[in-house]
Amino acid sequence: MFLEVKDTDIITPSGKPVILKGVNLGGWLMMEGYILGGRNIPEREFKRSFAGKQGATALREFSRLFRDSFIQETDFKIISNLGFNCIRIPFNYRLIQDREGLRYLEKTVEFCRKYRLWAILDLHAAPGAQNGDWHSDSLGEALLWKDKKAQAQFIQIWRFLARKFKNESAVAGYDILNEGVCGNIRIILSLYRKVVRAIREIDKNHIIFLEGNRWAQDIEFLGEPWDKNLAYSIHFYSPLEFVFNFVRNLRYPGKIGNDYWSKARLKNILNKYFRLRKKWHMPIFAGEFGQNSRCPYCHREYSWIRDTLSLFRQYGFHWTYWTYKSIAQGLYPDGIYQYQENPAWVNRQGPVSGWETYYSLWRRHKKEICLSWKTDNFVLNRPLAAILRSFLRD
């Protein structure tokens, strides 16, 4: 009935090995500024400012309309038709603090079941924040590692979700914490052990995905798996200057920084995870990887994607691409579907752009903004989609 770990593989209920190949629903249940064409400020800061300008009632309406528009049932059908077999679902812990928010997580799992996709529930923003970046809804500090109350709340969240989804076979597993950054690996390991124990008291079926420290880069400190249904998760965005387009006009393969980057160099990085996979007899899940598509018709720019996917295939890694859709920007990994237009609520020329324009435009342009969020108004990045499809067929 459930997917499970067997040695280095993930297997179906029939005992057949399966490679999870999917996409992230980034920016939906955990909002991110660049995905919505604006500054990377924490979601809670955006919502506090929105409520300050428009009022608490308008914020509740905005949250509902955004969640109902940005991702819809048709998107699950699209993802399935593209050939993916799973979806990683990033969410803010605040989402499940009320019944209306929880409903979206429940509906997501229902749609995954309907369209034969496995769901991976990804806690993208934890109580107290697990790193100092906007994508953990942090105001600049990673307080989860210091605050015992936040840690207790974190464990309680996973107890709650384990009870909710313990019998749901459409759920592949729980990615319990996105991109933690902690200076003391003993603290993160201790908390991981506690939350795994708490989940297993309720749910003995689902895979638990444990991400490495330092934005899911370091997994060696985790040691040999202590639970029979664990998988270790990495994120792969190397070299950052090229992948995120922080330095313009870089080429791959080519010299980036002080080094020459090619498939051989990527292989050298990924091989250390492959060695641990063999040593510890557990699967590796690349929960995030992706590239800024600043040159959607310049196929040479996609060599990095091809090489990365080729190495994932060679090493038997599971993967979910970051991300499904976004407003087209010049920085950070963007969407398979891109919004190319430049209405007033995108306003790429600034000085205020993207989601912060909603503060002043929401009441006058609510209908048009909501319509623009729907995937019908996004454009498929066809060269990227073609590359991804070529690795979905095997």
C-alpha positions as CSV (number, residue, x, y, z in Angstrom):
1,M,0.0,0.0,0.0
2,F,2.9,2.4,0.8
3,L,6.2,3.2,-0.8
4,E,9.0,2.0,1.4
5,V,12.8,2.0,1.6
6,K,14.6,-1.2,0.8
7,D,18.4,-1.0,0.9
8,T,19.3,1.8,-1.5
9,D,16.0,1.8,-3.3
10,I,12.5,3.0,-2.8
11,I,10.0,0.3,-3.7
12,T,6.3,0.1,-4.5
13,P,3.9,-2.2,-2.6
14,S,4.5,-4.8,-5.3
15,G,8.2,-4.8,-4.5
16,K,9.3,-3.0,-7.7
17,P,11.9,-0.2,-7.4
18,V,10.7,3.2,-8.4
19,I,12.6,6.5,-9.0
20,L,10.7,9.5,-7.7
21,K,10.9,12.2,-10.4
22,G,8.9,15.3,-9.7
23,V,8.5,19.0,-9.3
24,N,8.1,21.4,-6.4
25,L,5.1,23.6,-6.0
26,G,7.3,26.5,-4.8
27,G,5.8,29.8,-3.8
28,W,2.2,28.5,-3.2
29,L,1.7,27.3,0.4
30,M,4.9,29.1,1.4
31,M,5.1,32.4,-0.6
32,E,8.4,33.6,-1.9
33,G,9.0,37.0,-3.3
34,Y,11.1,36.3,-6.4
35,I,8.5,33.6,-7.5
36,L,6.0,36.5,-7.5
37,G,8.3,38.9,-9.2
38,G,9.4,40.9,-6.1
39,R,11.9,41.2,-3.3
40,N,12.7,38.3,-1.1
41,I,11.1,39.3,2.1
42,P,9.6,36.9,4.6
43,E,6.0,35.8,3.9
44,R,5.0,37.1,7.3
45,E,6.5,40.5,6.6
46,F,4.6,40.7,3.3
47,K,1.3,39.7,5.0
48,R,1.8,42.1,7.9
49,S,2.4,45.0,5.4
50,F,-0.6,43.9,3.3
51,A,-2.9,43.8,6.3
52,G,-1.6,47.2,7.4
53,K,-2.5,48.7,4.0
54,Q,-5.7,46.7,3.2
55,G,-6.9,45.4,6.5
56,A,-7.1,41.9,8.1
57,T,-10.3,41.0,6.2
58,A,-8.7,41.8,2.9
59,L,-5.7,39.7,3.8
60,R,-7.9,36.7,4.5
61,E,-9.5,37.2,1.2
62,F,-6.2,37.6,-0.6
63,S,-4.8,34.4,1.0
64,R,-7.8,32.4,-0.1
65,L,-7.8,33.8,-3.6
66,F,-4.1,33.3,-4.1
67,R,-4.2,29.7,-2.9
68,D,-7.2,29.0,-5.1
69,S,-5.7,30.6,-8.2
70,F,-1.9,30.0,-8.2
71,I,-2.3,26.2,-8.1
72,Q,-5.5,24.4,-9.1
73,E,-6.6,20.9,-9.9
74,T,-5.7,21.4,-13.5
75,D,-2.1,21.8,-12.5
76,F,-1.9,18.3,-11.0
77,K,-3.3,17.0,-14.3
78,I,-0.6,19.0,-16.2
79,I,2.2,17.7,-14.0
80,S,1.0,14.2,-14.5
81,N,0.7,14.6,-18.2
82,L,4.2,16.0,-18.4
83,G,5.3,12.6,-17.0
84,F,6.3,13.4,-13.4
85,N,5.3,10.8,-10.8
86,C,5.6,13.0,-7.6
87,I,5.2,16.5,-6.2
88,R,7.1,18.0,-3.4
89,I,4.8,20.4,-1.5
90,P,6.6,23.2,0.4
91,F,4.4,24.7,3.2
92,N,4.7,27.2,6.0
93,Y,3.9,25.7,9.4
94,R,1.4,28.6,9.9
95,L,-0.7,27.1,7.1
96,I,-1.9,24.3,9.3
97,Q,-2.7,26.5,12.3
98,D,-6.3,26.9,11.1
99,R,-8.8,24.6,9.3
100,E,-8.9,26.7,6.1
101,G,-5.2,26.5,5.6
102,L,-5.0,22.8,6.4
103,R,-7.7,22.2,3.8
104,Y,-5.2,23.1,1.0
105,L,-2.7,20.5,2.2
106,E,-5.6,17.9,2.3
107,K,-6.8,18.9,-1.2
108,T,-3.3,18.6,-2.6
109,V,-3.0,15.0,-1.4
110,E,-6.4,14.3,-2.8
111,F,-5.4,15.6,-6.2
112,C,-2.2,13.7,-6.1
113,R,-4.2,10.5,-5.5
114,K,-6.6,11.4,-8.4
115,Y,-3.8,12.0,-10.9
116,R,-1.5,9.1,-9.7
117,L,1.2,11.3,-8.2
118,W,3.0,10.7,-4.9
119,A,3.1,13.7,-2.5
120,I,6.1,14.6,-0.4
121,L,5.1,17.0,2.4
122,D,7.9,19.5,2.9
123,L,7.9,21.7,6.0
124,H,9.6,24.7,4.4
125,A,9.2,27.1,7.3
126,A,9.3,25.8,10.8
127,P,8.5,27.5,14.1
128,G,11.3,29.9,15.0
129,A,12.8,29.4,11.5
130,Q,15.5,26.8,10.7
131,N,17.7,29.3,8.8
132,G,18.1,33.0,8.5
133,D,16.7,33.3,5.0
134,W,13.3,34.5,3.7
135,H,12.4,31.0,2.5
136,S,12.1,29.8,6.0
137,D,9.9,32.9,6.8
138,S,12.8,34.1,9.0
139,L,13.4,37.7,10.1
140,G,17.1,37.0,10.0
141,E,17.7,34.4,12.7
142,A,17.4,30.6,12.9
143,L,15.7,30.5,16.3
144,L,14.5,26.9,16.0
145,W,17.8,25.6,17.3
146,K,17.8,27.8,20.4
147,D,14.1,27.9,21.4
148,K,12.8,24.8,23.2
149,K,9.2,25.9,22.7
150,A,9.7,26.2,19.0
151,Q,11.3,22.7,19.0
152,A,8.4,21.3,20.9
153,Q,6.0,22.9,18.4
154,F,8.0,21.5,15.5
155,I,7.6,18.0,16.9
156,Q,3.9,18.5,17.6
157,I,3.3,19.6,14.0
158,W,4.7,16.3,12.8
159,R,2.7,14.4,15.3
160,F,-0.4,16.1,14.0
161,L,0.5,15.5,10.3
162,A,1.4,11.9,11.0
163,R,-2.1,11.3,12.5
164,K,-3.7,13.1,9.6
165,F,-1.9,11.2,6.8
166,K,-0.8,7.9,8.3
167,N,-3.2,5.9,6.2
168,E,-2.8,7.9,3.0
169,S,-0.9,5.9,0.4
170,A,-0.7,8.9,-2.0
171,V,1.8,10.4,0.4
172,A,5.3,9.1,-0.4
173,G,6.6,10.6,2.8
174,Y,7.5,13.5,5.0
175,D,10.4,15.9,4.3
176,I,10.5,17.1,7.9
177,L,12.6,20.2,7.6
178,N,13.8,22.2,4.6
179,E,17.4,23.6,4.5
180,G,18.2,23.7,8.1
181,V,21.4,25.7,9.1
182,C,22.8,25.0,12.5
183,G,26.3,25.6,13.8
184,N,26.1,22.6,16.1
185,I,25.3,19.3,14.3
186,R,24.5,17.6,17.6
187,I,21.5,19.9,18.0
188,I,20.1,19.2,14.6
189,L,20.7,15.4,14.9
190,S,19.1,15.3,18.3
191,L,16.0,17.1,17.1
192,Y,15.8,14.8,14.0
193,R,15.9,11.8,16.2
194,K,13.2,13.2,18.4
195,V,10.9,14.0,15.5
196,V,11.4,10.6,13.8
197,R,10.6,8.9,17.1
198,A,7.4,11.1,17.5
199,I,6.3,10.3,14.0
200,R,6.9,6.5,14.4
201,E,4.8,6.4,17.5
202,I,1.9,7.2,15.2
203,D,2.9,6.4,11.6
204,K,5.2,3.4,10.9
205,N,4.5,3.4,7.2
206,H,5.7,6.6,5.5
207,I,9.2,7.4,4.4
208,I,10.9,10.1,6.4
209,F,13.2,12.3,4.4
210,L,16.0,14.0,6.4
211,E,17.8,16.9,4.8
212,G,21.4,17.7,5.3
213,N,22.8,20.7,7.3
214,R,23.8,23.9,5.6
215,W,20.9,24.2,3.1
216,A,20.8,20.5,2.6
217,Q,24.5,20.2,1.6
218,D,26.0,18.2,4.4
219,I,24.6,14.8,5.2
220,E,27.6,12.9,6.5
221,F,26.9,13.9,10.1
222,L,23.6,12.1,10.0
223,G,25.4,8.8,10.1
224,E,23.9,5.4,9.3
225,P,20.1,5.4,9.2
226,W,18.6,4.5,12.6
227,D,15.1,3.8,11.1
228,K,14.3,1.3,8.4
229,N,12.3,3.8,6.4
230,L,14.6,6.8,6.2
231,A,16.0,8.6,3.0
232,Y,18.5,11.4,3.1
233,S,17.9,14.5,1.1
234,I,20.2,17.0,-0.6
235,H,19.7,20.2,-2.6
236,F,21.9,20.8,-5.6
237,Y,22.6,24.3,-7.0
238,S,26.3,24.3,-7.8
239,P,27.9,26.5,-8.9
240,L,25.5,29.1,-7.4
241,E,26.9,32.1,-9.4
242,F,25.9,30.3,-12.6
243,V,22.8,28.5,-11.6
244,F,21.2,31.5,-9.9
245,N,22.6,33.9,-12.5
246,F,24.3,36.0,-9.8
247,V,27.2,36.6,-12.2
248,R,26.1,37.5,-15.7
249,N,27.3,35.9,-19.0
250,L,28.9,32.8,-17.4
251,R,29.0,29.7,-19.5
252,Y,28.7,26.1,-18.6
253,P,30.9,24.1,-19.3
254,G,33.4,26.9,-18.6
255,K,35.4,28.8,-16.1
256,I,33.2,30.0,-13.2
257,G,35.0,31.8,-10.4
258,N,38.5,30.3,-10.1
259,D,37.5,26.8,-11.4
260,Y,36.5,25.1,-14.6
261,W,33.0,23.6,-14.2
262,S,31.9,20.7,-16.3
263,K,30.1,17.4,-15.9
264,A,33.3,15.9,-14.4
265,R,33.2,18.6,-11.6
266,L,29.5,18.0,-10.9
267,K,30.2,14.3,-10.8
268,N,32.9,14.9,-8.2
269,I,30.4,16.7,-6.0
270,L,27.6,14.2,-6.3
271,N,29.8,11.2,-6.0
272,K,30.3,11.8,-2.3
273,Y,26.6,11.4,-1.8
274,F,26.6,8.3,-4.0
275,R,29.3,6.8,-1.8
276,L,27.3,7.4,1.3
277,R,24.3,5.9,-0.4
278,K,26.2,2.7,-0.9
279,K,27.9,2.7,2.5
280,W,24.7,3.3,4.5
281,H,22.3,1.4,2.2
282,M,19.7,4.2,1.9
283,P,18.2,6.3,-0.9
284,I,19.3,9.8,-1.8
285,F,16.6,12.3,-2.7
286,A,17.6,15.6,-4.5
287,G,14.7,17.5,-3.2
288,E,15.7,20.7,-5.0
289,F,17.7,21.5,-8.1
290,G,17.1,24.0,-10.9
291,Q,18.5,26.9,-12.9
292,N,17.5,30.4,-13.9
293,S,16.4,30.2,-17.5
294,R,17.7,33.6,-18.6
295,C,18.3,32.1,-22.0
296,P,15.3,30.0,-22.8
297,Y,16.1,29.6,-26.5
298,C,19.9,29.2,-26.0
299,H,20.2,25.5,-25.6
300,R,23.8,25.6,-24.5
301,E,22.6,27.1,-21.2
302,Y,20.8,23.9,-20.5
303,S,23.9,21.7,-20.5
304,W,23.9,22.0,-16.7
305,I,20.4,20.6,-16.5
306,R,21.2,17.7,-18.8
307,D,24.5,16.9,-17.0
308,T,22.8,17.0,-13.5
309,L,19.9,14.8,-14.5
310,S,22.3,12.4,-16.2
311,L,24.3,12.1,-13.0
312,F,21.1,11.6,-10.9
313,R,20.2,8.8,-13.3
314,Q,23.7,7.2,-13.1
315,Y,23.6,7.3,-9.3
316,G,20.0,6.3,-8.9
317,F,19.0,9.5,-7.1
318,H,15.4,10.6,-6.7
319,W,14.6,14.2,-7.6
320,T,12.1,17.1,-7.7
321,Y,12.8,20.1,-9.9
322,W,12.6,23.6,-8.4
323,T,10.1,24.9,-9.4
324,Y,6.8,24.4,-11.3
325,K,5.9,28.0,-12.0
326,S,7.1,31.6,-11.4
327,I,7.1,35.1,-12.7
328,A,10.0,35.2,-15.2
329,Q,13.0,37.0,-13.5
330,G,16.7,37.3,-14.1
331,L,17.7,35.7,-10.8
332,Y,17.1,32.4,-8.9
333,P,15.8,29.2,-10.3
334,D,12.6,29.9,-12.1
335,G,9.6,27.9,-13.3
336,I,8.9,25.3,-15.9
337,Y,6.0,27.6,-16.5
338,Q,6.9,31.3,-16.6
339,Y,4.8,34.5,-16.5
340,Q,6.2,36.8,-19.1
341,E,3.9,39.8,-19.1
342,N,4.5,43.0,-17.2
343,P,1.3,44.5,-15.9
344,A,1.2,47.0,-13.1
345,W,1.3,44.3,-10.4
346,V,4.5,42.8,-11.9
347,N,6.1,46.2,-12.8
348,R,9.6,44.8,-13.4
349,Q,11.0,48.3,-14.0
350,G,10.3,49.2,-10.3
351,P,10.8,50.9,-8.0
352,V,8.2,48.6,-6.4
353,S,7.7,45.3,-8.2
354,G,6.0,42.0,-7.8
355,W,4.0,41.1,-4.7
356,E,4.6,44.4,-2.9
357,T,2.6,46.2,-5.6
358,Y,-0.4,44.3,-4.2
359,Y,-0.4,46.6,-1.2
360,S,-1.8,49.5,-3.4
361,L,-3.3,47.7,-6.3
362,W,-5.3,44.9,-4.7
363,R,-8.7,46.6,-4.4
364,R,-8.7,48.1,-7.9
365,H,-7.1,45.1,-9.8
366,K,-8.1,42.1,-7.7
367,K,-9.9,40.3,-10.5
368,E,-7.0,40.8,-13.0
369,I,-4.3,39.9,-10.5
370,C,-6.1,36.6,-9.6
371,L,-6.5,35.8,-13.3
372,S,-2.8,36.4,-13.9
373,W,-1.9,33.9,-11.2
374,K,-3.5,31.0,-13.1
375,T,-1.2,28.7,-15.1
376,D,-3.3,29.4,-18.3
377,N,-1.5,32.8,-18.4
378,F,2.0,31.3,-17.9
379,V,4.1,30.1,-20.8
380,L,5.7,26.6,-20.9
381,N,9.5,26.8,-21.1
382,R,9.6,24.3,-23.9
383,P,13.4,23.6,-24.1
384,L,13.5,23.0,-20.4
385,A,10.4,20.8,-20.5
386,A,11.8,18.7,-23.3
387,I,15.0,18.0,-21.3
388,L,13.0,17.0,-18.2
389,R,10.7,14.8,-20.3
390,S,13.7,13.0,-21.8
391,F,14.7,11.9,-18.3
392,L,11.2,10.9,-17.3
393,R,10.9,8.2,-19.9
394,D,13.5,5.9,-18.5
